[in-house]
């Protein structure tokens, strides 16, 4: 299916634009932004985030580079007895657990180290922020690239994930006045999904292109992509 056909199919779903706010330019952050230093992109990087399997699968999502080589996988939320998703590296080593906050109002997510409880090892929190003309997600975490900062406050960082788009959904990851990464529905990897009816929360799980600026941790952006897919597309 051509890109134009996919776009037209998406437009025919009657999706209403939720934000008319101007977009910031895609550029590297002023300082590195990371969970883990070893996953910081050295150059502009594109990853493919693709649904696979079901909620009980050990590979509910597969994340690959532009050559198709595996980079990360994410499990289904019902894969283990702790009702969370595990993000793993290409060799299967667990990196993070992504939990939906229990009995949370408003809805939220918590990221922890593998196998730990929310109350003991939270390294990031994500909460939707809805206004009359926008759909945002606030993502707060401890910046692993700022451990040399003296102030504890300087080690904490908050990013805003801003939804844009009408025919195709895309999400800007914003640090101050910089768009440091972007998640967008992939035109070239959604041939079958384009023909299915979809509304927010309807279970449509599109493949996403992840565009990451140099200086940004690709595992952090992947965690945000998992949360966005659960939150906006209702992929649980």
mmCIF file of the C-alpha atoms, coordinates in Angstrom:
data_MODEL
# 
_entry.id   MODEL 
# 
loop_
_atom_site.group_PDB 
_atom_site.id 
_atom_site.type_symbol 
_atom_site.label_atom_id 
_atom_site.label_alt_id 
_atom_site.label_comp_id 
_atom_site.label_asym_id 
_atom_site.label_entity_id 
_atom_site.label_seq_id 
_atom_site.pdbx_PDB_ins_code 
_atom_site.Cartn_x 
_atom_site.Cartn_y 
_atom_site.Cartn_z 
_atom_site.occupancy 
_atom_site.B_iso_or_equiv 
_atom_site.pdbx_formal_charge 
_atom_site.auth_seq_id 
_atom_site.auth_comp_id 
_atom_site.auth_asym_id 
_atom_site.auth_atom_id 
_atom_site.pdbx_PDB_model_num 
ATOM 1   C CA . UNK A 1 1   ? 0.000   0.000   0.000  1.00 0.00 ? 1   UNK A CA 1 
ATOM 2   C CA . UNK A 1 2   ? 1.344   3.423   -0.915 1.00 0.00 ? 2   UNK A CA 1 
ATOM 3   C CA . UNK A 1 3   ? 1.929   6.174   1.618  1.00 0.00 ? 3   UNK A CA 1 
ATOM 4   C CA . UNK A 1 4   ? -0.852  8.222   0.048  1.00 0.00 ? 4   UNK A CA 1 
ATOM 5   C CA . UNK A 1 5   ? -3.306  5.321   0.393  1.00 0.00 ? 5   UNK A CA 1 
ATOM 6   C CA . UNK A 1 6   ? -2.430  4.823   4.051  1.00 0.00 ? 6   UNK A CA 1 
ATOM 7   C CA . UNK A 1 7   ? -2.836  8.522   4.773  1.00 0.00 ? 7   UNK A CA 1 
ATOM 8   C CA . UNK A 1 8   ? -6.217  8.606   3.024  1.00 0.00 ? 8   UNK A CA 1 
ATOM 9   C CA . UNK A 1 9   ? -7.387  5.562   4.961  1.00 0.00 ? 9   UNK A CA 1 
ATOM 10  C CA . UNK A 1 10  ? -6.456  7.290   8.208  1.00 0.00 ? 10  UNK A CA 1 
ATOM 11  C CA . UNK A 1 11  ? -8.210  10.490  7.171  1.00 0.00 ? 11  UNK A CA 1 
ATOM 12  C CA . UNK A 1 12  ? -11.387 8.525   6.466  1.00 0.00 ? 12  UNK A CA 1 
ATOM 13  C CA . UNK A 1 13  ? -11.577 7.499   10.123 1.00 0.00 ? 13  UNK A CA 1 
ATOM 14  C CA . UNK A 1 14  ? -12.777 10.947  11.088 1.00 0.00 ? 14  UNK A CA 1 
ATOM 15  C CA . UNK A 1 15  ? -10.032 11.635  13.595 1.00 0.00 ? 15  UNK A CA 1 
ATOM 16  C CA . UNK A 1 16  ? -10.327 15.145  15.006 1.00 0.00 ? 16  UNK A CA 1 
ATOM 17  C CA . UNK A 1 17  ? -7.169  17.215  15.423 1.00 0.00 ? 17  UNK A CA 1 
ATOM 18  C CA . UNK A 1 18  ? -6.426  17.776  19.079 1.00 0.00 ? 18  UNK A CA 1 
ATOM 19  C CA . UNK A 1 19  ? -3.675  20.369  18.892 1.00 0.00 ? 19  UNK A CA 1 
ATOM 20  C CA . UNK A 1 20  ? -2.952  23.317  16.673 1.00 0.00 ? 20  UNK A CA 1 
ATOM 21  C CA . UNK A 1 21  ? 0.064   24.460  18.663 1.00 0.00 ? 21  UNK A CA 1 
ATOM 22  C CA . UNK A 1 22  ? 3.206   25.207  16.645 1.00 0.00 ? 22  UNK A CA 1 
ATOM 23  C CA . UNK A 1 23  ? 5.937   22.588  16.672 1.00 0.00 ? 23  UNK A CA 1 
ATOM 24  C CA . UNK A 1 24  ? 9.465   23.164  17.885 1.00 0.00 ? 24  UNK A CA 1 
ATOM 25  C CA . UNK A 1 25  ? 12.432  22.358  15.659 1.00 0.00 ? 25  UNK A CA 1 
ATOM 26  C CA . UNK A 1 26  ? 13.996  18.912  16.007 1.00 0.00 ? 26  UNK A CA 1 
ATOM 27  C CA . UNK A 1 27  ? 17.406  19.415  17.585 1.00 0.00 ? 27  UNK A CA 1 
ATOM 28  C CA . UNK A 1 28  ? 19.754  17.896  20.133 1.00 0.00 ? 28  UNK A CA 1 
ATOM 29  C CA . UNK A 1 29  ? 19.209  18.808  23.801 1.00 0.00 ? 29  UNK A CA 1 
ATOM 30  C CA . UNK A 1 30  ? 21.504  21.300  25.505 1.00 0.00 ? 30  UNK A CA 1 
ATOM 31  C CA . UNK A 1 31  ? 22.763  18.454  27.730 1.00 0.00 ? 31  UNK A CA 1 
ATOM 32  C CA . UNK A 1 32  ? 22.400  14.714  27.389 1.00 0.00 ? 32  UNK A CA 1 
ATOM 33  C CA . UNK A 1 33  ? 19.054  13.180  28.340 1.00 0.00 ? 33  UNK A CA 1 
ATOM 34  C CA . UNK A 1 34  ? 19.124  9.561   29.460 1.00 0.00 ? 34  UNK A CA 1 
ATOM 35  C CA . UNK A 1 35  ? 18.149  6.699   31.693 1.00 0.00 ? 35  UNK A CA 1 
ATOM 36  C CA . UNK A 1 36  ? 21.341  4.872   30.745 1.00 0.00 ? 36  UNK A CA 1 
ATOM 37  C CA . UNK A 1 37  ? 24.464  6.396   29.215 1.00 0.00 ? 37  UNK A CA 1 
ATOM 38  C CA . UNK A 1 38  ? 25.191  3.361   27.019 1.00 0.00 ? 38  UNK A CA 1 
ATOM 39  C CA . UNK A 1 39  ? 22.011  3.927   25.021 1.00 0.00 ? 39  UNK A CA 1 
ATOM 40  C CA . UNK A 1 40  ? 22.598  7.588   24.152 1.00 0.00 ? 40  UNK A CA 1 
ATOM 41  C CA . UNK A 1 41  ? 22.392  8.210   20.389 1.00 0.00 ? 41  UNK A CA 1 
ATOM 42  C CA . UNK A 1 42  ? 25.559  9.658   18.894 1.00 0.00 ? 42  UNK A CA 1 
ATOM 43  C CA . UNK A 1 43  ? 23.733  10.838  15.764 1.00 0.00 ? 43  UNK A CA 1 
ATOM 44  C CA . UNK A 1 44  ? 20.166  11.282  14.595 1.00 0.00 ? 44  UNK A CA 1 
ATOM 45  C CA . UNK A 1 45  ? 18.645  7.814   14.881 1.00 0.00 ? 45  UNK A CA 1 
ATOM 46  C CA . UNK A 1 46  ? 15.470  6.252   13.481 1.00 0.00 ? 46  UNK A CA 1 
ATOM 47  C CA . UNK A 1 47  ? 13.912  3.144   15.021 1.00 0.00 ? 47  UNK A CA 1 
ATOM 48  C CA . UNK A 1 48  ? 10.849  1.121   14.045 1.00 0.00 ? 48  UNK A CA 1 
ATOM 49  C CA . UNK A 1 49  ? 8.462   0.355   16.909 1.00 0.00 ? 49  UNK A CA 1 
ATOM 50  C CA . UNK A 1 50  ? 6.185   -2.456  15.773 1.00 0.00 ? 50  UNK A CA 1 
ATOM 51  C CA . UNK A 1 51  ? 3.384   -4.360  17.558 1.00 0.00 ? 51  UNK A CA 1 
ATOM 52  C CA . UNK A 1 52  ? 3.782   -8.110  17.677 1.00 0.00 ? 52  UNK A CA 1 
ATOM 53  C CA . UNK A 1 53  ? 1.953   -10.861 19.522 1.00 0.00 ? 53  UNK A CA 1 
ATOM 54  C CA . UNK A 1 54  ? -0.683  -10.258 22.208 1.00 0.00 ? 54  UNK A CA 1 
ATOM 55  C CA . UNK A 1 55  ? -0.944  -9.170  25.876 1.00 0.00 ? 55  UNK A CA 1 
ATOM 56  C CA . UNK A 1 56  ? 0.533   -12.490 27.027 1.00 0.00 ? 56  UNK A CA 1 
ATOM 57  C CA . UNK A 1 57  ? 3.401   -12.479 24.536 1.00 0.00 ? 57  UNK A CA 1 
ATOM 58  C CA . UNK A 1 58  ? 7.035   -12.104 25.513 1.00 0.00 ? 58  UNK A CA 1 
ATOM 59  C CA . UNK A 1 59  ? 7.435   -9.904  22.431 1.00 0.00 ? 59  UNK A CA 1 
ATOM 60  C CA . UNK A 1 60  ? 4.360   -7.637  22.367 1.00 0.00 ? 60  UNK A CA 1 
ATOM 61  C CA . UNK A 1 61  ? 6.516   -5.012  20.662 1.00 0.00 ? 61  UNK A CA 1 
ATOM 62  C CA . UNK A 1 62  ? 9.668   -5.312  18.609 1.00 0.00 ? 62  UNK A CA 1 
ATOM 63  C CA . UNK A 1 63  ? 11.946  -2.318  18.161 1.00 0.00 ? 63  UNK A CA 1 
ATOM 64  C CA . UNK A 1 64  ? 14.517  -2.432  15.363 1.00 0.00 ? 64  UNK A CA 1 
ATOM 65  C CA . UNK A 1 65  ? 16.962  -0.107  13.644 1.00 0.00 ? 65  UNK A CA 1 
ATOM 66  C CA . UNK A 1 66  ? 16.769  1.070   10.024 1.00 0.00 ? 66  UNK A CA 1 
ATOM 67  C CA . UNK A 1 67  ? 18.521  -2.100  8.836  1.00 0.00 ? 67  UNK A CA 1 
ATOM 68  C CA . UNK A 1 68  ? 15.983  -4.295  10.607 1.00 0.00 ? 68  UNK A CA 1 
ATOM 69  C CA . UNK A 1 69  ? 18.332  -5.445  13.365 1.00 0.00 ? 69  UNK A CA 1 
ATOM 70  C CA . UNK A 1 70  ? 16.634  -5.912  16.761 1.00 0.00 ? 70  UNK A CA 1 
ATOM 71  C CA . UNK A 1 71  ? 17.353  -3.263  19.389 1.00 0.00 ? 71  UNK A CA 1 
ATOM 72  C CA . UNK A 1 72  ? 14.705  -3.779  22.103 1.00 0.00 ? 72  UNK A CA 1 
ATOM 73  C CA . UNK A 1 73  ? 11.590  -5.827  22.813 1.00 0.00 ? 73  UNK A CA 1 
ATOM 74  C CA . UNK A 1 74  ? 8.691   -5.159  25.187 1.00 0.00 ? 74  UNK A CA 1 
ATOM 75  C CA . UNK A 1 75  ? 6.553   -7.879  26.734 1.00 0.00 ? 75  UNK A CA 1 
ATOM 76  C CA . UNK A 1 76  ? 2.781   -7.936  27.029 1.00 0.00 ? 76  UNK A CA 1 
ATOM 77  C CA . UNK A 1 77  ? 1.395   -6.647  30.318 1.00 0.00 ? 77  UNK A CA 1 
ATOM 78  C CA . UNK A 1 78  ? -0.018  -10.089 31.148 1.00 0.00 ? 78  UNK A CA 1 
ATOM 79  C CA . UNK A 1 79  ? 3.174   -11.945 30.244 1.00 0.00 ? 79  UNK A CA 1 
ATOM 80  C CA . UNK A 1 80  ? 4.287   -12.154 33.883 1.00 0.00 ? 80  UNK A CA 1 
ATOM 81  C CA . UNK A 1 81  ? 2.477   -12.263 37.223 1.00 0.00 ? 81  UNK A CA 1 
ATOM 82  C CA . UNK A 1 82  ? 3.250   -8.602  38.030 1.00 0.00 ? 82  UNK A CA 1 
ATOM 83  C CA . UNK A 1 83  ? 1.010   -7.053  35.321 1.00 0.00 ? 83  UNK A CA 1 
ATOM 84  C CA . UNK A 1 84  ? 3.680   -4.809  33.870 1.00 0.00 ? 84  UNK A CA 1 
ATOM 85  C CA . UNK A 1 85  ? 5.623   -4.586  30.636 1.00 0.00 ? 85  UNK A CA 1 
ATOM 86  C CA . UNK A 1 86  ? 9.318   -5.458  30.571 1.00 0.00 ? 86  UNK A CA 1 
ATOM 87  C CA . UNK A 1 87  ? 11.613  -3.594  28.206 1.00 0.00 ? 87  UNK A CA 1 
ATOM 88  C CA . UNK A 1 88  ? 14.563  -5.778  27.201 1.00 0.00 ? 88  UNK A CA 1 
ATOM 89  C CA . UNK A 1 89  ? 17.656  -5.251  25.115 1.00 0.00 ? 89  UNK A CA 1 
ATOM 90  C CA . UNK A 1 90  ? 18.414  -7.250  21.982 1.00 0.00 ? 90  UNK A CA 1 
ATOM 91  C CA . UNK A 1 91  ? 19.946  -10.103 24.000 1.00 0.00 ? 91  UNK A CA 1 
ATOM 92  C CA . UNK A 1 92  ? 16.864  -10.424 26.218 1.00 0.00 ? 92  UNK A CA 1 
ATOM 93  C CA . UNK A 1 93  ? 18.312  -8.687  29.283 1.00 0.00 ? 93  UNK A CA 1 
ATOM 94  C CA . UNK A 1 94  ? 15.587  -6.794  31.200 1.00 0.00 ? 94  UNK A CA 1 
ATOM 95  C CA . UNK A 1 95  ? 16.207  -3.047  31.386 1.00 0.00 ? 95  UNK A CA 1 
ATOM 96  C CA . UNK A 1 96  ? 13.029  -1.524  32.839 1.00 0.00 ? 96  UNK A CA 1 
ATOM 97  C CA . UNK A 1 97  ? 9.542   -2.423  34.004 1.00 0.00 ? 97  UNK A CA 1 
ATOM 98  C CA . UNK A 1 98  ? 6.642   -0.213  32.883 1.00 0.00 ? 98  UNK A CA 1 
ATOM 99  C CA . UNK A 1 99  ? 3.660   -0.295  35.260 1.00 0.00 ? 99  UNK A CA 1 
ATOM 100 C CA . UNK A 1 100 ? 0.204   1.192   34.883 1.00 0.00 ? 100 UNK A CA 1 
ATOM 101 C CA . UNK A 1 101 ? -0.469  2.850   38.238 1.00 0.00 ? 101 UNK A CA 1 
ATOM 102 C CA . UNK A 1 102 ? -3.086  0.801   40.123 1.00 0.00 ? 102 UNK A CA 1 
ATOM 103 C CA . UNK A 1 103 ? -6.342  2.577   40.956 1.00 0.00 ? 103 UNK A CA 1 
ATOM 104 C CA . UNK A 1 104 ? -4.811  5.729   39.548 1.00 0.00 ? 104 UNK A CA 1 
ATOM 105 C CA . UNK A 1 105 ? -6.950  8.793   38.969 1.00 0.00 ? 105 UNK A CA 1 
ATOM 106 C CA . UNK A 1 106 ? -5.870  10.318  36.704 1.00 0.00 ? 106 UNK A CA 1 
ATOM 107 C CA . UNK A 1 107 ? -4.326  7.499   34.705 1.00 0.00 ? 107 UNK A CA 1 
ATOM 108 C CA . UNK A 1 108 ? -0.570  7.237   35.029 1.00 0.00 ? 108 UNK A CA 1 
ATOM 109 C CA . UNK A 1 109 ? 2.495   5.049   34.525 1.00 0.00 ? 109 UNK A CA 1 
ATOM 110 C CA . UNK A 1 110 ? 5.559   4.312   36.605 1.00 0.00 ? 110 UNK A CA 1 
ATOM 111 C CA . UNK A 1 111 ? 8.916   3.035   35.342 1.00 0.00 ? 111 UNK A CA 1 
ATOM 112 C CA . UNK A 1 112 ? 11.100  0.969   37.672 1.00 0.00 ? 112 UNK A CA 1 
ATOM 113 C CA . UNK A 1 113 ? 14.222  -1.140  37.507 1.00 0.00 ? 113 UNK A CA 1 
ATOM 114 C CA . UNK A 1 114 ? 13.580  -4.790  36.571 1.00 0.00 ? 114 UNK A CA 1 
ATOM 115 C CA . UNK A 1 115 ? 11.745  -6.912  39.118 1.00 0.00 ? 115 UNK A CA 1 
ATOM 116 C CA . UNK A 1 116 ? 11.237  -4.156  41.684 1.00 0.00 ? 116 UNK A CA 1 
ATOM 117 C CA . UNK A 1 117 ? 8.139   -2.707  43.309 1.00 0.00 ? 117 UNK A CA 1 
ATOM 118 C CA . UNK A 1 118 ? 6.743   0.685   42.353 1.00 0.00 ? 118 UNK A CA 1 
ATOM 119 C CA . UNK A 1 119 ? 7.201   2.027   45.884 1.00 0.00 ? 119 UNK A CA 1 
ATOM 120 C CA . UNK A 1 120 ? 10.875  1.114   46.085 1.00 0.00 ? 120 UNK A CA 1 
ATOM 121 C CA . UNK A 1 121 ? 12.549  1.825   42.768 1.00 0.00 ? 121 UNK A CA 1 
ATOM 122 C CA . UNK A 1 122 ? 10.627  4.394   40.739 1.00 0.00 ? 122 UNK A CA 1 
ATOM 123 C CA . UNK A 1 123 ? 12.865  6.070   38.164 1.00 0.00 ? 123 UNK A CA 1 
ATOM 124 C CA . UNK A 1 124 ? 10.190  7.794   36.063 1.00 0.00 ? 124 UNK A CA 1 
ATOM 125 C CA . UNK A 1 125 ? 6.523   8.795   36.121 1.00 0.00 ? 125 UNK A CA 1 
ATOM 126 C CA . UNK A 1 126 ? 4.169   9.645   33.260 1.00 0.00 ? 126 UNK A CA 1 
ATOM 127 C CA . UNK A 1 127 ? 0.803   11.390  33.553 1.00 0.00 ? 127 UNK A CA 1 
ATOM 128 C CA . UNK A 1 128 ? -1.564  12.579  30.792 1.00 0.00 ? 128 UNK A CA 1 
ATOM 129 C CA . UNK A 1 129 ? -2.406  16.273  30.767 1.00 0.00 ? 129 UNK A CA 1 
ATOM 130 C CA . UNK A 1 130 ? -5.487  17.136  28.728 1.00 0.00 ? 130 UNK A CA 1 
ATOM 131 C CA . UNK A 1 131 ? -6.635  20.651  27.847 1.00 0.00 ? 131 UNK A CA 1 
ATOM 132 C CA . UNK A 1 132 ? -9.358  21.968  25.555 1.00 0.00 ? 132 UNK A CA 1 
ATOM 133 C CA . UNK A 1 133 ? -7.027  22.105  22.541 1.00 0.00 ? 133 UNK A CA 1 
ATOM 134 C CA . UNK A 1 134 ? -4.238  19.634  23.257 1.00 0.00 ? 134 UNK A CA 1 
ATOM 135 C CA . UNK A 1 135 ? -3.340  16.156  24.432 1.00 0.00 ? 135 UNK A CA 1 
ATOM 136 C CA . UNK A 1 136 ? -0.057  16.005  26.330 1.00 0.00 ? 136 UNK A CA 1 
ATOM 137 C CA . UNK A 1 137 ? 1.842   13.534  28.470 1.00 0.00 ? 137 UNK A CA 1 
ATOM 138 C CA . UNK A 1 138 ? 4.136   14.759  31.248 1.00 0.00 ? 138 UNK A CA 1 
ATOM 139 C CA . UNK A 1 139 ? 7.169   12.493  31.723 1.00 0.00 ? 139 UNK A CA 1 
ATOM 140 C CA . UNK A 1 140 ? 9.357   13.119  34.798 1.00 0.00 ? 140 UNK A CA 1 
ATOM 141 C CA . UNK A 1 141 ? 12.503  11.164  35.623 1.00 0.00 ? 141 UNK A CA 1 
ATOM 142 C CA . UNK A 1 142 ? 15.982  11.223  37.089 1.00 0.00 ? 142 UNK A CA 1 
ATOM 143 C CA . UNK A 1 143 ? 18.432  12.118  34.328 1.00 0.00 ? 143 UNK A CA 1 
ATOM 144 C CA . UNK A 1 144 ? 21.161  9.486   34.346 1.00 0.00 ? 144 UNK A CA 1 
ATOM 145 C CA . UNK A 1 145 ? 23.382  11.836  32.331 1.00 0.00 ? 145 UNK A CA 1 
ATOM 146 C CA . UNK A 1 146 ? 23.337  14.470  35.097 1.00 0.00 ? 146 UNK A CA 1 
ATOM 147 C CA . UNK A 1 147 ? 24.828  12.517  37.987 1.00 0.00 ? 147 UNK A CA 1 
ATOM 148 C CA . UNK A 1 148 ? 27.733  14.967  38.156 1.00 0.00 ? 148 UNK A CA 1 
ATOM 149 C CA . UNK A 1 149 ? 25.372  17.824  39.041 1.00 0.00 ? 149 UNK A CA 1 
ATOM 150 C CA . UNK A 1 150 ? 25.630  18.898  42.678 1.00 0.00 ? 150 UNK A CA 1 
ATOM 151 C CA . UNK A 1 151 ? 22.003  19.846  43.111 1.00 0.00 ? 151 UNK A CA 1 
ATOM 152 C CA . UNK A 1 152 ? 19.465  17.036  43.357 1.00 0.00 ? 152 UNK A CA 1 
ATOM 153 C CA . UNK A 1 153 ? 17.005  19.311  41.581 1.00 0.00 ? 153 UNK A CA 1 
ATOM 154 C CA . UNK A 1 154 ? 19.350  19.530  38.585 1.00 0.00 ? 154 UNK A CA 1 
ATOM 155 C CA . UNK A 1 155 ? 19.282  15.744  38.290 1.00 0.00 ? 155 UNK A CA 1 
ATOM 156 C CA . UNK A 1 156 ? 15.510  15.707  37.821 1.00 0.00 ? 156 UNK A CA 1 
ATOM 157 C CA . UNK A 1 157 ? 14.056  16.373  34.379 1.00 0.00 ? 157 UNK A CA 1 
ATOM 158 C CA . UNK A 1 158 ? 10.552  16.735  32.986 1.00 0.00 ? 158 UNK A CA 1 
ATOM 159 C CA . UNK A 1 159 ? 9.721   16.249  29.310 1.00 0.00 ? 159 UNK A CA 1 
ATOM 160 C CA . UNK A 1 160 ? 6.403   16.977  27.628 1.00 0.00 ? 160 UNK A CA 1 
ATOM 161 C CA . UNK A 1 161 ? 5.014   14.630  24.987 1.00 0.00 ? 161 UNK A CA 1 
ATOM 162 C CA . UNK A 1 162 ? 2.735   16.683  22.716 1.00 0.00 ? 162 UNK A CA 1 
ATOM 163 C CA . UNK A 1 163 ? 0.271   15.095  20.310 1.00 0.00 ? 163 UNK A CA 1 
ATOM 164 C CA . UNK A 1 164 ? -0.125  16.593  16.835 1.00 0.00 ? 164 UNK A CA 1 
ATOM 165 C CA . UNK A 1 165 ? -1.630  15.470  13.567 1.00 0.00 ? 165 UNK A CA 1 
ATOM 166 C CA . UNK A 1 166 ? -4.991  14.746  12.004 1.00 0.00 ? 166 UNK A CA 1 
ATOM 167 C CA . UNK A 1 167 ? -4.581  12.170  9.239  1.00 0.00 ? 167 UNK A CA 1 
ATOM 168 C CA . UNK A 1 168 ? -1.627  10.613  11.043 1.00 0.00 ? 168 UNK A CA 1 
ATOM 169 C CA . UNK A 1 169 ? -0.907  10.839  14.760 1.00 0.00 ? 169 UNK A CA 1 
ATOM 170 C CA . UNK A 1 170 ? 2.524   11.991  15.839 1.00 0.00 ? 170 UNK A CA 1 
ATOM 171 C CA . UNK A 1 171 ? 3.961   12.925  19.201 1.00 0.00 ? 171 UNK A CA 1 
ATOM 172 C CA . UNK A 1 172 ? 6.768   15.393  19.885 1.00 0.00 ? 172 UNK A CA 1 
ATOM 173 C CA . UNK A 1 173 ? 9.002   14.789  22.906 1.00 0.00 ? 173 UNK A CA 1 
ATOM 174 C CA . UNK A 1 174 ? 9.837   18.307  24.035 1.00 0.00 ? 174 UNK A CA 1 
ATOM 175 C CA . UNK A 1 175 ? 12.600  19.497  26.363 1.00 0.00 ? 175 UNK A CA 1 
ATOM 176 C CA . UNK A 1 176 ? 12.072  23.201  27.040 1.00 0.00 ? 176 UNK A CA 1 
ATOM 177 C CA . UNK A 1 177 ? 11.888  24.766  23.575 1.00 0.00 ? 177 UNK A CA 1 
ATOM 178 C CA . UNK A 1 178 ? 13.456  21.824  21.743 1.00 0.00 ? 178 UNK A CA 1 
ATOM 179 C CA . UNK A 1 179 ? 11.859  18.806  20.107 1.00 0.00 ? 179 UNK A CA 1 
ATOM 180 C CA . UNK A 1 180 ? 14.456  16.189  21.019 1.00 0.00 ? 180 UNK A CA 1 
ATOM 181 C CA . UNK A 1 181 ? 12.569  13.164  19.650 1.00 0.00 ? 181 UNK A CA 1 
ATOM 182 C CA . UNK A 1 182 ? 9.409   12.284  17.751 1.00 0.00 ? 182 UNK A CA 1 
ATOM 183 C CA . UNK A 1 183 ? 7.032   9.325   17.571 1.00 0.00 ? 183 UNK A CA 1 
ATOM 184 C CA . UNK A 1 184 ? 4.851   9.103   14.482 1.00 0.00 ? 184 UNK A CA 1 
ATOM 185 C CA . UNK A 1 185 ? 2.630   6.584   12.765 1.00 0.00 ? 185 UNK A CA 1 
ATOM 186 C CA . UNK A 1 186 ? 4.753   4.871   10.145 1.00 0.00 ? 186 UNK A CA 1 
ATOM 187 C CA . UNK A 1 187 ? 3.474   5.351   6.599  1.00 0.00 ? 187 UNK A CA 1 
ATOM 188 C CA . UNK A 1 188 ? 5.570   2.483   5.233  1.00 0.00 ? 188 UNK A CA 1 
ATOM 189 C CA . UNK A 1 189 ? 4.876   -0.109  7.963  1.00 0.00 ? 189 UNK A CA 1 
ATOM 190 C CA . UNK A 1 190 ? 1.110   0.105   8.497  1.00 0.00 ? 190 UNK A CA 1 
ATOM 191 C CA . UNK A 1 191 ? -0.331  -1.540  5.391  1.00 0.00 ? 191 UNK A CA 1 
ATOM 192 C CA . UNK A 1 192 ? -2.874  -3.747  7.148  1.00 0.00 ? 192 UNK A CA 1 
ATOM 193 C CA . UNK A 1 193 ? -3.599  -1.510  10.108 1.00 0.00 ? 193 UNK A CA 1 
ATOM 194 C CA . UNK A 1 194 ? -4.634  1.377   7.860  1.00 0.00 ? 194 UNK A CA 1 
ATOM 195 C CA . UNK A 1 195 ? -7.756  -0.435  6.719  1.00 0.00 ? 195 UNK A CA 1 
ATOM 196 C CA . UNK A 1 196 ? -9.100  -1.039  10.210 1.00 0.00 ? 196 UNK A CA 1 
ATOM 197 C CA . UNK A 1 197 ? -11.457 1.360   11.916 1.00 0.00 ? 197 UNK A CA 1 
ATOM 198 C CA . UNK A 1 198 ? -9.820  3.127   14.786 1.00 0.00 ? 198 UNK A CA 1 
ATOM 199 C CA . UNK A 1 199 ? -10.606 5.651   17.422 1.00 0.00 ? 199 UNK A CA 1 
ATOM 200 C CA . UNK A 1 200 ? -8.654  6.499   20.529 1.00 0.00 ? 200 UNK A CA 1 
ATOM 201 C CA . UNK A 1 201 ? -8.716  3.505   22.846 1.00 0.00 ? 201 UNK A CA 1 
ATOM 202 C CA . UNK A 1 202 ? -10.040 1.186   20.148 1.00 0.00 ? 202 UNK A CA 1 
ATOM 203 C CA . UNK A 1 203 ? -7.164  -1.285  20.201 1.00 0.00 ? 203 UNK A CA 1 
ATOM 204 C CA . UNK A 1 204 ? -5.587  -0.204  16.893 1.00 0.00 ? 204 UNK A CA 1 
ATOM 205 C CA . UNK A 1 205 ? -1.845  -0.645  17.337 1.00 0.00 ? 205 UNK A CA 1 
ATOM 206 C CA . UNK A 1 206 ? 0.015   1.132   14.546 1.00 0.00 ? 206 UNK A CA 1 
ATOM 207 C CA . UNK A 1 207 ? 3.717   0.760   13.930 1.00 0.00 ? 207 UNK A CA 1 
ATOM 208 C CA . UNK A 1 208 ? 5.586   3.911   14.902 1.00 0.00 ? 208 UNK A CA 1 
ATOM 209 C CA . UNK A 1 209 ? 8.733   5.537   13.580 1.00 0.00 ? 209 UNK A CA 1 
ATOM 210 C CA . UNK A 1 210 ? 10.886  6.822   16.445 1.00 0.00 ? 210 UNK A CA 1 
ATOM 211 C CA . UNK A 1 211 ? 13.188  9.705   15.485 1.00 0.00 ? 211 UNK A CA 1 
ATOM 212 C CA . UNK A 1 212 ? 15.795  10.460  18.137 1.00 0.00 ? 212 UNK A CA 1 
ATOM 213 C CA . UNK A 1 213 ? 18.199  13.408  18.256 1.00 0.00 ? 213 UNK A CA 1 
ATOM 214 C CA . UNK A 1 214 ? 21.869  12.911  19.179 1.00 0.00 ? 214 UNK A CA 1 
ATOM 215 C CA . UNK A 1 215 ? 22.397  13.156  22.915 1.00 0.00 ? 215 UNK A CA 1 
ATOM 216 C CA . UNK A 1 216 ? 19.143  11.362  23.759 1.00 0.00 ? 216 UNK A CA 1 
ATOM 217 C CA . UNK A 1 217 ? 18.816  7.846   25.182 1.00 0.00 ? 217 UNK A CA 1 
ATOM 218 C CA . UNK A 1 218 ? 17.005  5.569   22.718 1.00 0.00 ? 218 UNK A CA 1 
ATOM 219 C CA . UNK A 1 219 ? 15.804  3.298   25.549 1.00 0.00 ? 219 UNK A CA 1 
ATOM 220 C CA . UNK A 1 220 ? 14.122  6.291   27.210 1.00 0.00 ? 220 UNK A CA 1 
ATOM 221 C CA . UNK A 1 221 ? 12.352  7.199   23.958 1.00 0.00 ? 221 UNK A CA 1 
ATOM 222 C CA . UNK A 1 222 ? 11.281  3.565   23.547 1.00 0.00 ? 222 UNK A CA 1 
ATOM 223 C CA . UNK A 1 223 ? 9.775   3.536   27.055 1.00 0.00 ? 223 UNK A CA 1 
ATOM 224 C CA . UNK A 1 224 ? 7.795   6.659   26.140 1.00 0.00 ? 224 UNK A CA 1 
ATOM 225 C CA . UNK A 1 225 ? 6.651   4.952   22.914 1.00 0.00 ? 225 UNK A CA 1 
ATOM 226 C CA . UNK A 1 226 ? 5.329   1.963   24.900 1.00 0.00 ? 226 UNK A CA 1 
ATOM 227 C CA . UNK A 1 227 ? 3.401   4.302   27.203 1.00 0.00 ? 227 UNK A CA 1 
ATOM 228 C CA . UNK A 1 228 ? 2.023   6.353   24.293 1.00 0.00 ? 228 UNK A CA 1 
ATOM 229 C CA . UNK A 1 229 ? 0.852   3.186   22.529 1.00 0.00 ? 229 UNK A CA 1 
ATOM 230 C CA . UNK A 1 230 ? -0.948  2.006   25.677 1.00 0.00 ? 230 UNK A CA 1 
ATOM 231 C CA . UNK A 1 231 ? -2.341  5.446   26.448 1.00 0.00 ? 231 UNK A CA 1 
ATOM 232 C CA . UNK A 1 232 ? -3.444  6.825   23.102 1.00 0.00 ? 232 UNK A CA 1 
ATOM 233 C CA . UNK A 1 233 ? -4.032  3.693   21.043 1.00 0.00 ? 233 UNK A CA 1 
ATOM 234 C CA . UNK A 1 234 ? -5.356  1.549   23.875 1.00 0.00 ? 234 UNK A CA 1 
ATOM 235 C CA . UNK A 1 235 ? -3.069  -1.376  23.126 1.00 0.00 ? 235 UNK A CA 1 
ATOM 236 C CA . UNK A 1 236 ? -3.213  -3.084  26.494 1.00 0.00 ? 236 UNK A CA 1 
# 
